[in-house]
Amino acid sequence: MTNLETIYLGLKLKNPLVAASSGLTGSTGKIKDLEEAGIGAVVLKSVFEEQINNEITSLLRKNPQNIAYPEAGDYIRNYIRDNTANKYLDLISGAKKSGGIPVIASVNCVSASEWTTFAKDFENAGADALELNIFYVPVDCHEEPGEIEQLYTEVLSKVKSEVSIPVSVKIGLYHSNITAMVYKLKVNGAEGVVMFNRFYEPDIKLNTLELIPASVYSVPAESRHTLRWVGLVSSEVPEIDIAASTGIHDGQAVIKQLLAGAQVTQLCSALYIKGAGVISSFISEITEFMKQWNFKRIEDFRGRLSYKKISDPLIYERSQFMKYFSEKDK
Ligand SMILES: Cc1cc2nc3c(=O)[nH]c(=O)nc-3n(C[C@H](O)[C@H](O)[C@H](O)COP(=O)(O)O)c2cc1C
């Protein structure tokens, strides 16, 4: 009997497939569909610190009197915060009531300020864990990398002081030392790390000379970047759980991330492009692979090809590129 169960953030999942935070996890109806299709857990669509602030600014701008009267401004700020937060609490409790899979709340944030006071409410509404999507694009050439890293750990520490549920941090790939960054997160209390968030990317339209947003969906080749860092981080920071994310478009990609040491994989673009029905084919591929290798449980092969476990760990390092060319030139 093949058993796909896995533990992520201390939660028991029936399989290592987690629906990543997105519009697909933004309503109880959609979450129910994912659960019926066999997903192991869901990360709810994020509540955005940025979104709350933008709503406040646009309402204040609509009526200049709101700016003239500080009380009106305060009222609007509190109204929006309460409304946005309450809608989110409804989503958490609705998702928990409608099914039996773990529900991970998600916050997209850039600071350790006001929103952290909501974290306890998310826990009270029934969230099994909390994922922090800490999003910061540095544009100031005088800003030191250490200051930016400190922002991540400050947000995390503040949230950890508010909640007792497990907390994971979803990071982007722009860190000068990813393993060191993950280690810092672990030391500051993170139970998990999601590698990686995929940012909204710019493109240029040559016929109009305009800057435009590129496709929001990943392509399968992007999972190889994730693979390298999952292999390295699972070896260097073994105490933290890893959710591999970006470019996971089929069951084989899931198997590879597990072999590199991930606890789970997160799916987003694949679900948008192919629909929830694709989950069963992921499960079949993983089951088939396990049968082929006579693996009874995920633990039988998780991390088997991580950085420290393989005989030629240099493949995880940049030298593979040099090797490729030197062999080709022979
Ligand atoms: C339409 C769309 C909406 C998304 N919304 C969120 C979000 O609310 N919060 C978040 O943390 N990530 C969000 N993401 C990022 C995904 O969770 C995921 O990290 C990213 O798409 C990479 O995974 P993929 O290659 O499977 O798409 C969104 C992605 C897409 C395409």
Ligand as a Chemical Component Dictionary entry (heavy atoms), coordinates in Angstrom:
data_LIG
# 
_chem_comp.id                   LIG 
_chem_comp.type                 NON-POLYMER 
_chem_comp.pdbx_formal_charge   0 
_chem_comp.three_letter_code    LIG 
# 
loop_
_chem_comp_atom.comp_id 
_chem_comp_atom.atom_id 
_chem_comp_atom.alt_atom_id 
_chem_comp_atom.type_symbol 
_chem_comp_atom.charge 
_chem_comp_atom.model_Cartn_x 
_chem_comp_atom.model_Cartn_y 
_chem_comp_atom.model_Cartn_z 
_chem_comp_atom.pdbx_ordinal 
LIG C1  C1  C 0 -3.021 34.927 -10.317 1  
LIG C2  C2  C 0 -2.070 34.714 -9.177  2  
LIG C3  C3  C 0 -2.399 35.189 -7.910  3  
LIG C4  C4  C 0 -1.508 35.031 -6.854  4  
LIG N1  N1  N 0 -1.846 35.510 -5.620  5  
LIG C5  C5  C 0 -0.989 35.314 -4.570  6  
LIG C6  C6  C 0 -1.327 35.743 -3.267  7  
LIG O1  O1  O 0 -2.407 36.281 -3.002  8  
LIG N2  N2  N 0 -0.425 35.532 -2.285  9  
LIG C7  C7  C 0 0.770  34.909 -2.489  10 
LIG O2  O2  O 0 1.539  34.714 -1.530  11 
LIG N3  N3  N 0 1.109  34.475 -3.715  12 
LIG C8  C8  C 0 0.274  34.660 -4.744  13 
LIG N4  N4  N 0 0.613  34.203 -5.997  14 
LIG C9  C9  C 0 1.892  33.501 -6.165  15 
LIG C10 C10 C 0 1.661  31.974 -6.082  16 
LIG O3  O3  O 0 1.191  31.598 -4.799  17 
LIG C11 C11 C 0 2.950  31.194 -6.382  18 
LIG O4  O4  O 0 3.902  31.458 -5.364  19 
LIG C12 C12 C 0 3.570  31.537 -7.713  20 
LIG O5  O5  O 0 2.582  31.649 -8.721  21 
LIG C13 C13 C 0 4.588  30.483 -8.128  22 
LIG O6  O6  O 0 3.998  29.203 -8.218  23 
LIG P1  P1  P 0 3.602  28.549 -9.636  24 
LIG O7  O7  O 0 4.827  28.427 -10.424 25 
LIG O8  O8  O 0 2.997  27.215 -9.268  26 
LIG O9  O9  O 0 2.610  29.476 -10.261 27 
LIG C14 C14 C 0 -0.267 34.359 -7.069  28 
LIG C15 C15 C 0 0.041  33.883 -8.340  29 
LIG C16 C16 C 0 -0.846 34.042 -9.385  30 
LIG C17 C17 C 0 -0.488 33.487 -10.735 31 
# 
loop_
_chem_comp_bond.comp_id 
_chem_comp_bond.atom_id_1 
_chem_comp_bond.atom_id_2 
_chem_comp_bond.value_order 
_chem_comp_bond.pdbx_ordinal 
LIG C1  C2  SING 1  
LIG C2  C3  SING 2  
LIG C2  C16 DOUB 3  
LIG C3  C4  DOUB 4  
LIG C4  N1  SING 5  
LIG C4  C14 SING 6  
LIG N1  C5  DOUB 7  
LIG C5  C6  SING 8  
LIG C5  C8  SING 9  
LIG C6  O1  DOUB 10 
LIG C6  N2  SING 11 
LIG N2  C7  SING 12 
LIG C7  O2  DOUB 13 
LIG C7  N3  SING 14 
LIG N3  C8  DOUB 15 
LIG C8  N4  SING 16 
LIG N4  C9  SING 17 
LIG N4  C14 SING 18 
LIG C9  C10 SING 19 
LIG C10 O3  SING 20 
LIG C10 C11 SING 21 
LIG C11 O4  SING 22 
LIG C11 C12 SING 23 
LIG C12 O5  SING 24 
LIG C12 C13 SING 25 
LIG C13 O6  SING 26 
LIG O6  P1  SING 27 
LIG P1  O7  DOUB 28 
LIG P1  O8  SING 29 
LIG P1  O9  SING 30 
LIG C14 C15 DOUB 31 
LIG C15 C16 SING 32 
LIG C16 C17 SING 33 
# 
